[in-house]
Amino acid sequence: MKRFTNFLSWYRASIATVCGLGAVYLSDYFSSRFRQGISLFLVLVLIVIVFRVLEGTLEWAVNTFPDVRRLIFGRDFIEGWWFNVVLDKDPSVILFGALIHIEYNDNQFKMSGDGFTAVGVKRATMHSLSSVYSDSCLRYSYELMALSSETTRLVGYGENQFDRGDSVPHSYSGYFFDGFNNLVRVEGERITDRQITNQFHQLEKRVEAVKTHIQKYQKRGYTVVGSHMA
């Protein structure tokens, strides 16, 4: 994330400048009260403490407040809820839908979500294991638990290419390799209605949202697998 990297460089340079100016003042202050060795030691200790506190404050703010991240990331702010459709080899056919949540934590974007059939039956749950974001593309490894008569664990790799406009991305297209090394294509749309996303802690609300979005794709001419059966 070039924008975030540039901001960190600017912030650290600003801290270094402030600490440098502070060192000059503290050096004059302590030199009139202590021997030179003690004065230098006190200045170094205080400057290191101030630098660490300011750097830690930024890290805490970035990891705690989404609005801070939105300001820093700008057009690369991809956090939030996304509706995802998994496409068949025929890109006009939808295999199932999913709700994906993206959140920045521990210096990377983390994905998690659930997959549902067209009639709202939960078929899978996934989370990313690691990710790298650059040039509007999120590259990630993931673990998926397929839910059927027996739970199956799959591990794979995927990429989502986000749109770039004058504001934050509102859609993406991409693919992932499933546990059998098959390439599967996906499309995603950002969900911006907070009245809807605030209720996603309830499974029935997530199911309702998926079914609604799948119906929108049907109206666009997509065919949905299993739309008439559970």
N, C-alpha and C positions, 0 to 999 in steps of 0.2 A: 504494500500500500504506500505508494510514493508520497501522497499527500500527508499521511500520518507520519511517515519517516521524516519528511521535511519539517513538519511541525515539531517533532521531538528534537530534531537538530537545532531548530530555532529556539526552542524552550531551554535546552541545555546550554546553548550559547548565551542566552539571556541570564540564566542562573550564574554562569561563569563570570559574566560581566559584573553582575551585582556582587558576587563574592569577591571579585578582584577589587572593586571599589571599597567594599567593606573591609577588606584586608588592609588597605592603606589607612583607613580611619582607625581600625583597631590597633594597628601597629604603632601609630602615633600615641594612641590612648594608653596602651600598656607599657610602652617604652619609658613613659614618664613615671611609672609606678613600680616596674620590675626590671630585673637585669635582662640583658638582651636575649639570653638563651630561654629564659622563662617566658618572656614576651613573645618570642617567635613560636614557642610551643603552644601557648594559649591561642594565638591567632590561627594556627593551623587546625587545632582541635575545633574551634568555633566555626571556621569556614567549612570544614568537612561535615560537621553536624548540620549546618544551615543547608548545604548542598543536598545532603541525603534527605532532609525533611522536605525540601521543596520538590525534589524528584519523586519522593514517596507520595507526596500530596497529589501530584499529577497522576501517578499510577492508580492511586485510590479513586480519584475522581473519574478517570476513564473507565475503570472496572465497575464503578457503582452507578453512574448516572448516564442513561442512554442519550439524554439531550446533549451532554458534553461530547459524547462520541459522534452524534449527528453533526455537531458544529465542526468537529475536527475532520471527520471523514468526508463531509460534503457530499458530492455525487457518488461517492463510494460507500455510502451508508446503506448496507443491505440487511440490517437487522430487522426482525419482525416476523410476522406470520405470512406464509406463502401457500397458495393452493397449487398443487403439483399434479399433473396428469402423466401417467406412464403410457407410452404409445407402443402399439404393435409394430411389426415390420412394415405393415401398411400404416403410414403416419396419420391416416384418417380414422384409425381405429384405436380407441382408448381401452387399455387393459384394466386399469383401476385408477382411483384418485388418491391423493394423500394431502395431509396437512403437515407442512414443514415449518419448524421454528428455527430461526437463525439468531444467534446471540454472540457478541464478542466477549471472550473471557480468556484469561491466561495468554494474552497476546495472539489470539487466533479466533477466527469465526468458527463456532460450533453449531452443528446441525442436529436436529432430532425431530422425529415425527412418526406418524402412524399412517398406514395405507388401508383404504377401504374399497369395497366393491361398490358398484353403482347403486345398490340397494342398502348400503350402509353397514355391511358386515366387515368387521375389522380383520384384515388378513396379514398385516405385518407391522412391525415396529422397528425403527432404526435410529442410530446415532452415529455421528462422525467420530473417528478415532484421532484424526489429525487433519489439518487443512492449511493451504497456502492461498492467499488472495493477491493477485496482481493483474493489471491491465483488464480490469472488470471481470476477471475469471476466477471462480472459486474452485480450486482443485482439492479433492478430499478423498481420504480412505474412510471406509465405513464398516459397521457391523449391522446386520439385519437379521431379525428373528422372524421367520415365516411361520404364521400361525395356521395350522390346518388340523388334521387328525393327530399329527405329531409336530412338535415345534422343531424347526430346522434353523440352524445358525449358518449364515452366509457372510463372507467377508469380501469386499470388493473395492473398486476405485471409481470415482466419477468426476465430472467437470460441469459446472454451470456457467454459461456466459451471460452476464447481465447487460441489459440495454444501457446505453449512455446517452442521456439527454441533458437538458438544462437543470434537471432536478434529480432527486434520488431515483434509482432504478425501480421500475414497476413491473418488469417481466424479465424472464430469462429463458434460454433454451440450452439443452445440454444432453448428456448421456451418462450412463454408468455401466460398468461391467458387473454382471451378477456373479454369483458364486460358481457358475459353470462357464465363465468367460464369454458369455453372450453380451453383445452390445445392445443396450436398451435406451431408447431416446425418451426425453422428458421435456415438458414445457411447464413454466411456472408463472403465476401472477400474484403480485403483492395484494394482501388483504389490508385495506386501510381503515375500515370501519371499526373503531375501538369498542363500540357497543356490542359488536359481534365477538371480537377477539377477547374481550374481558370475560366472556362466558365460556371460553375454551377449556377451563378446568373441569367442565361438565362434559362427559363423553357424548351425551345425546346432542349437545350443541355442536360438537365437532362433526358428528355424523350428519346433522342437518346441514351444516355448511358445505360439506363435501358433496352431498346429494344435490344441493342447489347449484354448485359450480359445475358439476357434471351435466346437469340439465342445460346450463348455458352453452356448454360445448355441443350438446346434441342439437340445439337450435342453430348452431353454426354449421351443421352438416356432418358432425363426427358420429361415428358408430361406436356404441359402448358395449363392451362384452359383459354379458350377465346382467343386463339392465332390467330383465324381467324375472330374475330368479335370485334367491339368496344363496 
